[in-house]
Structures are given as structure tokens and as C-alpha cells.
Amino acid sequence: MWFLSRFGWVDGSFGMLEEDEISMSILARVGNAIAWIFAPLGWGNWQAAVASITGLVAKENIVATMGTLYGGGELSVWGELARQFTSASGMSFLIFNLLCAPCFAAIGAIKREMNNRKWTWFAIGYQCIFAYLVALCVYQLWNLFAGSASIIGVIVAAIIVVLTVYLLVRPYKEATKLTSQVKVK
């Protein structure tokens, strides 16, 4: 982490960066490449994207990464976080990272218990997609009630909520039909 945040390209040459040049680092380039994915969740900056990715190693790495990437300026870490996140985007960030795939050790336990690589990847993908959708709904609906909503985001969030409620309350048709004969002694 230290290497990725302290080395990068400045004026066409690769080398160690000064404290205020962290936005030119290798880590910043990787973060900028994936930050657009998280923009609908309200936190589409490279620092938050990188912190979420490091959370796959261990969830406590999110805090350490945020402290490293948001600290060092004229504001304290807390002041910089307050400047970068609104209440809605902060809640979205927390929800995504709490519901997203667990750390590598837990993923290893999932693989061992499922004893199937395909189902392990399915479980990880399901957790990440579920976390993304919940965080998207929270952010978009929060902004709707706050009066600063994106109409497309609200429509997508409403569709997700309606679909989720439908899937929860729909009748289970297979429970009312008996398709095979059962002999009772």
C-alpha cells in the first residue's frame, strides 16, 4: 500500500512522490480507473474506491486506507472526510462496505465449505451486487427526500425496491402443487 501510494508518474518520469503529489500515484491511477463504478452510490472518487477494494483483504483496512489517503492535507482526516462525503454518500459507503464480500480469509472459508469454485464466485458476486443495489437505493432515495435527487437514479432505485418487495411477497406456487405421488405407510 505504501509503495502504491508513494510512487507514480510526475512530468513523464516514474519515481517517488512528494507528500502533496499522491494524486499522481499508481494507487490513484488504479482508483480513477474504477471510481466511475461507484459514482451512482455518491462516492465516485478514487480514494473511496481504493479503500473499498482494500477492504477485501480485511475490513479494517478500509479505515487505515482512508486515514492514509485523506490525511496529510491542511484539514484533519475527519475534516477532509466531512468535505468529501455527504450524509447520504457516507451512509452509502458504509452500507456497501458492510454488505460487500467479506475478507479473503472468510472467502477462503466459503470456498472450503462450498467445495466448489463456481459456487464460491457466485456467493462473492451475489454479495457484491446485493451491496451495490442496497447502497444505490439508500443513496438515491435519501437524496430524493433531501431534495437533490437524480431522476434516473430515483427511477432505478424505485424499480429495485418494487422488484425486491415483489420477490418477498409473491406466492410460492410449488408449495400448493403436488407433482409426484407419495406413498404413505
C-alpha positions as CSV (number, residue, x, y, z in Angstrom):
1,M,0.0,0.0,0.0
2,W,2.8,2.4,0.9
3,F,4.6,1.7,-2.4
4,L,1.5,2.1,-4.5
5,S,0.6,5.4,-2.8
6,R,4.2,6.9,-2.8
7,F,5.4,6.0,-6.3
8,G,4.0,7.3,-9.6
9,W,4.5,9.4,-12.6
10,V,5.3,13.1,-12.5
11,D,6.2,15.1,-15.6
12,G,6.6,11.9,-17.6
13,S,9.1,10.2,-15.2
14,F,8.4,7.5,-12.7
15,G,9.7,7.9,-9.2
16,M,8.9,8.6,-5.5
17,L,6.4,11.3,-5.0
18,E,6.2,14.2,-2.6
19,E,3.5,14.2,0.1
20,D,1.2,16.5,-1.9
21,E,1.5,14.5,-5.2
22,I,-0.4,11.4,-4.0
23,S,-3.0,12.1,-6.8
24,M,-0.3,11.1,-9.3
25,S,0.5,7.7,-7.7
26,I,-0.1,4.2,-9.0
27,L,-2.8,3.8,-6.5
28,A,-4.6,7.0,-7.8
29,R,-4.5,5.6,-11.3
30,V,-6.0,2.3,-10.3
31,G,-8.6,4.1,-8.2
32,N,-9.5,6.5,-11.0
33,A,-9.9,3.5,-13.3
34,I,-12.6,2.0,-11.1
35,A,-14.1,5.1,-9.4
36,W,-16.8,5.6,-12.0
37,I,-18.4,2.3,-10.9
38,F,-19.2,3.9,-7.5
39,A,-20.3,7.3,-8.8
40,P,-24.1,6.3,-8.7
41,L,-23.5,5.5,-5.0
42,G,-22.3,9.0,-4.3
43,W,-18.7,8.3,-3.6
44,G,-17.1,8.1,-7.0
45,N,-13.7,9.5,-6.0
46,W,-10.5,7.4,-6.3
47,Q,-9.7,7.4,-2.6
48,A,-13.0,5.8,-1.5
49,A,-12.9,3.3,-4.4
50,V,-9.4,2.2,-3.4
51,A,-10.5,2.0,0.3
52,S,-13.3,-0.3,-0.7
53,I,-11.0,-2.6,-2.7
54,T,-8.5,-2.8,0.2
55,G,-11.5,-3.9,2.3
56,L,-11.4,-7.2,0.6
57,V,-8.1,-8.0,2.3
58,A,-9.6,-7.1,5.7
59,K,-12.4,-4.8,6.5
60,E,-10.3,-2.8,9.0
61,N,-8.0,-1.9,6.0
62,I,-10.7,0.5,4.9
63,V,-10.1,2.7,7.9
64,A,-6.3,2.5,7.5
65,T,-6.6,3.3,3.8
66,M,-9.0,6.2,4.4
67,G,-6.6,7.6,7.1
68,T,-3.7,7.4,4.7
69,L,-5.4,8.8,1.6
70,Y,-7.4,11.6,3.2
71,G,-4.9,12.7,5.8
72,G,-1.9,14.9,5.2
73,G,-3.6,18.0,3.9
74,E,-4.4,21.2,5.6
75,L,-7.5,19.6,7.2
76,S,-7.5,16.7,9.6
77,V,-8.6,13.3,8.3
78,W,-12.1,13.9,9.8
79,G,-12.4,17.4,8.2
80,E,-11.3,16.0,4.8
81,L,-13.9,13.1,5.1
82,A,-16.6,15.6,6.0
83,R,-15.7,17.7,2.9
84,Q,-15.7,14.6,0.6
85,F,-18.8,12.8,1.8
86,T,-22.4,14.0,2.4
87,S,-24.6,12.2,4.9
88,A,-26.1,10.2,2.0
89,S,-22.9,9.3,0.4
90,G,-21.3,8.4,3.7
91,M,-24.2,6.1,4.6
92,S,-24.0,4.6,1.1
93,F,-20.2,4.0,1.6
94,L,-20.8,2.3,4.9
95,I,-23.6,0.1,3.7
96,F,-21.7,-1.0,0.6
97,N,-18.6,-2.0,2.6
98,L,-20.6,-3.7,5.3
99,L,-22.6,-5.8,2.9
100,C,-20.0,-6.4,0.3
101,A,-17.9,-9.6,0.0
102,P,-16.0,-10.4,3.2
103,C,-12.3,-10.5,3.7
104,F,-10.0,-13.0,1.9
105,A,-10.0,-15.3,5.0
106,A,-13.8,-15.6,5.0
107,I,-13.8,-16.1,1.2
108,G,-11.4,-19.0,1.8
109,A,-13.8,-20.4,4.4
110,I,-16.7,-20.0,1.9
111,K,-14.6,-21.9,-0.7
112,R,-13.8,-24.7,1.7
113,E,-17.4,-25.1,2.9
114,M,-18.9,-25.0,-0.6
115,N,-16.2,-27.2,-2.0
116,N,-16.9,-25.6,-5.5
117,R,-15.1,-22.8,-7.1
118,K,-18.2,-21.8,-9.2
119,W,-20.5,-21.5,-6.1
120,T,-17.8,-19.6,-4.3
121,W,-17.6,-17.0,-7.1
122,F,-21.4,-16.9,-7.2
123,A,-21.6,-16.2,-3.5
124,I,-19.0,-13.4,-3.8
125,G,-20.7,-11.9,-6.8
126,Y,-24.1,-12.1,-5.1
127,Q,-22.8,-10.3,-2.0
128,C,-21.2,-7.5,-4.1
129,I,-24.2,-7.0,-6.3
130,F,-26.6,-7.0,-3.3
131,A,-24.4,-4.5,-1.5
132,Y,-24.2,-2.3,-4.6
133,L,-28.0,-2.3,-5.1
134,V,-28.8,-1.6,-1.4
135,A,-26.3,1.2,-1.3
136,L,-27.7,2.6,-4.6
137,C,-31.2,2.6,-3.2
138,V,-30.2,4.2,0.1
139,Y,-28.2,7.0,-1.7
140,Q,-30.8,7.8,-4.3
141,L,-33.8,7.7,-2.0
142,W,-32.0,9.7,0.7
143,N,-31.3,12.3,-1.9
144,L,-35.0,12.2,-3.1
145,F,-36.1,13.1,0.4
146,A,-33.4,15.7,0.8
147,G,-34.5,17.4,-2.4
148,S,-31.4,16.8,-4.5
149,A,-32.2,13.6,-6.4
150,S,-31.3,12.5,-9.9
151,I,-34.5,11.4,-11.7
152,I,-32.7,8.4,-13.4
153,G,-31.2,7.3,-10.1
154,V,-34.6,7.5,-8.3
155,I,-36.3,5.5,-11.1
156,V,-33.7,2.8,-10.9
157,A,-33.9,2.7,-7.1
158,A,-37.7,2.6,-7.2
159,I,-37.6,-0.3,-9.7
160,I,-35.1,-2.2,-7.4
161,V,-37.4,-1.6,-4.3
162,V,-40.5,-2.7,-6.1
163,L,-38.8,-5.8,-7.5
164,T,-37.5,-6.7,-4.1
165,V,-40.9,-6.3,-2.4
166,Y,-42.5,-8.4,-5.1
167,L,-39.9,-11.2,-4.7
168,L,-40.6,-11.1,-1.0
169,V,-44.3,-11.3,-1.1
170,R,-45.0,-13.4,-4.2
171,P,-46.8,-16.7,-3.7
172,Y,-44.7,-19.8,-3.8
173,K,-46.5,-21.8,-6.4
174,E,-44.6,-25.0,-6.0
175,A,-45.9,-25.3,-2.4
176,T,-49.5,-25.7,-3.5
177,K,-49.0,-28.3,-6.2
178,L,-48.0,-31.9,-5.6
179,T,-46.3,-33.2,-8.8
180,S,-45.4,-36.7,-7.6
181,Q,-47.2,-39.5,-5.9
182,V,-46.0,-40.2,-2.4
183,K,-46.8,-43.5,-0.7
184,V,-47.5,-43.3,2.9
185,K,-47.4,-46.5,5.0
